Amino acid sequence: MNDLLIIGGGPAGVAAGVYAARKFLKTDLVAEEIGGQSTVSEGIQNWVGTVNIPGTDLIKAFKEHLEAYKGDNLTLHEGKRVESLTKAQGGFEATLKDGSKLSARAVLIASGAARKRLSIPGADQFEHKGLTYCASCDGPLFGGMDVAVVGGGNAGFESALQLLAYCKSVTLIHKYAEFKADAITVRKALEHPNMRVLTTTEPVEVLGEKFVNGLVVKNSETGETTTLSVSGIFVEIGVLPNTGFAKDLVEIDAVGRVITDPRNQHTSVEGVWAAGDCTDELYHQNNIAAGDAVKALEDIYIWVKKQD
Ligand SMILES: Cc1cc2nc3c(=O)[nH]c(=O)nc-3n(C[C@H](O)[C@H](O)[C@H](O)COP(=O)(O)OP(=O)(O)OC[C@H]3O[C@@H](n4cnc5c(N)ncnc54)[C@H](O)[C@@H]3O)c2cc1C
């Protein structure tokens, strides 16, 4: 049986993979994709050691770093998905989508999170017909058009900044009075002449015929309803943890995040650790995900050696 199974290939999983290999822990790393959520970003400007790194370059750097340690200790299973994780004789067993199984004495869950979906009339009907969850993937299709962004966090403002480069106008809709995004990102977006912001406002209905042609929004303070004439809607309203495969094994909170001890990333089950956006960590950032995974690895190493 291997020492460690790492589930995830975002900043948390990759950091863990590198540390595990350097500690000579026999490790399997399973990831549907190497990179993680921010790799759809055109420029990540707070990954320590790089002033501005495009998502595509971050994926490349992650892969290179893992490849450098691949071999006797680290085995990569890229493009594979874990469907379930259970206790097994001497450790834990993961069942993959292709039916294969991997077992290990210890597990690090680093499976991150996925986009939260908009649930208002018209949202499902017009998905991929003007309503999208990825500005950097679909944004250029909306060149010269009026578009809306739903969400006032970092992802919402980053999407708006990308779209401002080619869209006629961008209207950002935010539920609250205060923005959750970094002040510097907000300032940059608000300085743009084609940027408009509606605070204390929520989307109510997506309108269209074949494609989106409008978004009905409601101001929660005045109760006033307005129809924005837009051809594109970019949704950035947060994320949901990818923890379904572990929900019967470890303790999770009401929104599906793995509950961890912040001192060492330990979960409710001995032998299982978790790090990054799949946990109840308050802040979601690449550096935090990587740091928490490193913290977990230090603890995993001591634990594994005690079992020998
Ligand atoms: C658009 C956008 C822009 C962002 N910009 C920034 C930024 O500029 N700076 C910053 O610090 N943070 C940014 N963030 C936040 C940052 O991306 C996350 O905090 C970070 O990616 C979390 O890393 P993670 O490793 O925990 O999880 P993730 O990045 O979500 O990675 C999860 C990994 O697990 C894999 N996986 C999931 N489920 C399974 C499964 N069942 N089986 C196998 N593999 C699985 C995925 O394929 C992936 O490899 C941004 C986020 C978004 C959405």
The ligand as an ORCA input file, in Angstrom:
! r2SCAN-3c Opt
* xyz 0 1
  C     -11.881     33.154    -12.206
  C     -11.056     32.992    -10.952
  C      -9.966     33.797    -10.759
  C      -9.194     33.659     -9.598
  N      -8.123     34.480     -9.461
  C      -7.311     34.316     -8.395
  C      -6.147     35.105     -8.258
  O      -5.859     35.976     -9.089
  N      -5.359     34.872     -7.185
  C      -5.648     33.939     -6.235
  O      -4.868     33.757     -5.312
  N      -6.739     33.179     -6.340
  C      -7.590     33.340     -7.388
  N      -8.714     32.584     -7.488
  C      -8.981     31.586     -6.417
  C      -8.071     30.378     -6.619
  O      -8.160     29.942     -7.955
  C      -8.455     29.244     -5.672
  O      -8.431     29.689     -4.332
  C      -7.502     28.067     -5.824
  O      -7.510     27.591     -7.156
  C      -7.862     26.922     -4.888
  O      -6.962     25.883     -5.127
  P      -7.279     24.361     -4.776
  O      -6.060     23.587     -5.135
  O      -7.817     24.257     -3.409
  O      -8.501     23.926     -5.714
  P      -8.804     24.071     -7.267
  O      -7.998     25.137     -7.883
  O     -10.287     24.153     -7.357
  O      -8.321     22.670     -7.855
  C      -9.055     21.504     -7.628
  C      -8.361     20.346     -8.296
  O      -9.031     19.121     -7.948
  C      -9.371     18.392     -9.120
  N     -10.583     17.622     -8.795
  C     -11.777     18.069     -8.354
  N     -12.605     17.049     -8.093
  C     -11.900     15.903     -8.359
  C     -12.202     14.525     -8.293
  N     -13.392     14.080     -7.873
  N     -11.261     13.637     -8.671
  C     -10.040     14.068     -9.094
  N      -9.691     15.371     -9.182
  C     -10.617     16.274     -8.810
  C      -9.535     19.457    -10.193
  O      -9.377     18.905    -11.485
  C      -8.368     20.387     -9.816
  O      -7.159     19.852    -10.265
  C      -9.523     32.704     -8.616
  C     -10.623     31.883     -8.824
  C     -11.401     32.015     -9.953
  C     -12.591     31.128    -10.148
*
